[in-house]
């Protein structure tokens, strides 16, 4: 079976169960935490290591999620490992997050700036993106000094690069095409 189908099926089952038990918000928070954990190289190595017994891998992942993790999430992680699907945990978490965002009408917004963005700028961006309903977006802000200035904005799958680095690269390309600059 296709690995993406496996993760989607597990995520959909968890989503339906969380919806049925009115635990969407708690499991959503847990899955964001699981997703962040699974990105870490050390955690991926533990999850995918066949030398470590699957019971031990499961216990390690559950311990890393913390003691505030909901019982539904703990049971889900246990189920994934008991069915030898631990390697799909990161994808299942990401799919659950996507399902919840669609269900709640939440738009993911990533703002990358050269210096930390203040709350005023975030509020202005939120107002531009959603109108007056700023509660329906989830802001992720990144600091990347290499963009020099300006910003890079990603809203769901749309992407706007208004960074100084991007503008300089375009000028450099235009000058080199016109024969004014060395490549």
ChimeraX attribute file (.defattr): number of C-alpha atoms within 10 A of each C-alpha:
attribute: neighborCount
match mode: 1-to-1
recipient: residues
	/A:1	5
	/A:2	6
	/A:3	11
	/A:4	12
	/A:5	12
	/A:6	16
	/A:7	23
	/A:8	19
	/A:9	14
	/A:10	22
	/A:11	24
	/A:12	17
	/A:13	14
	/A:14	21
	/A:15	22
	/A:16	15
	/A:17	14
	/A:18	18
	/A:19	14
	/A:20	10
	/A:21	10
	/A:22	11
	/A:23	15
	/A:24	21
	/A:25	13
	/A:26	16
	/A:27	25
	/A:28	22
	/A:29	15
	/A:30	22
	/A:31	24
	/A:32	16
	/A:33	16
	/A:34	23
	/A:35	19
	/A:36	15
	/A:37	17
	/A:38	22
	/A:39	11
	/A:40	10
	/A:41	10
	/A:42	10
	/A:43	17
	/A:44	17
	/A:45	12
	/A:46	21
	/A:47	24
	/A:48	15
	/A:49	13
	/A:50	10
	/A:51	8
	/A:52	12
	/A:53	11
	/A:54	21
	/A:55	11
	/A:56	13
	/A:57	21
	/A:58	22
	/A:59	14
	/A:60	14
	/A:61	22
	/A:62	18
	/A:63	12
	/A:64	14
	/A:65	18
	/A:66	11
	/A:67	10
	/A:68	8
	/A:69	19
	/A:70	16
	/A:71	12
	/A:72	17
	/A:73	22
	/A:74	20
	/A:75	12
	/A:76	17
	/A:77	19
	/A:78	21
	/A:79	15
	/A:80	19
	/A:81	21
	/A:82	13
	/A:83	9
	/A:84	11
	/A:85	20
	/A:86	22
	/A:87	19
	/A:88	20
	/A:89	24
	/A:90	20
	/A:91	20
	/A:92	27
	/A:93	26
	/A:94	20
	/A:95	22
	/A:96	27
	/A:97	22
	/A:98	17
	/A:99	18
	/A:100	19
	/A:101	17
	/A:102	11
	/A:103	11
	/A:104	12
	/A:105	12
	/A:106	16
	/A:107	20
	/A:108	16
	/A:109	21
	/A:110	17
	/A:111	19
	/A:112	23
	/A:113	22
	/A:114	18
	/A:115	15
	/A:116	13
	/A:117	15
	/A:118	8
	/A:119	9
	/A:120	9
	/A:121	10
	/A:122	16
	/A:123	12
	/A:124	12
	/A:125	17
	/A:126	20
	/A:127	15
	/A:128	12
	/A:129	16
	/A:130	13
	/A:131	10
	/A:132	10
	/A:133	11
	/A:134	18
	/A:135	12
	/A:136	16
	/A:137	19
	/A:138	15
	/A:139	15
	/A:140	12
	/A:141	15
	/A:142	16
	/A:143	14
	/A:144	15
	/A:145	13
	/A:146	11
	/A:147	21
	/A:148	15
	/A:149	17
	/A:150	17
	/A:151	23
	/A:152	20
	/A:153	19
	/A:154	16
	/A:155	16
	/A:156	12
	/A:157	8
	/A:158	8
	/A:159	12
	/A:160	11
	/A:161	15
	/A:162	15
	/A:163	19
	/A:164	17
	/A:165	17
	/A:166	17
	/A:167	14
	/A:168	13
	/A:169	11
	/A:170	12
	/A:171	13
	/A:172	16
	/A:173	16
	/A:174	13
	/A:175	14
	/A:176	13
	/A:177	12
	/A:178	9
	/A:179	10
	/A:180	11
	/A:181	12
	/A:182	9
	/A:183	9
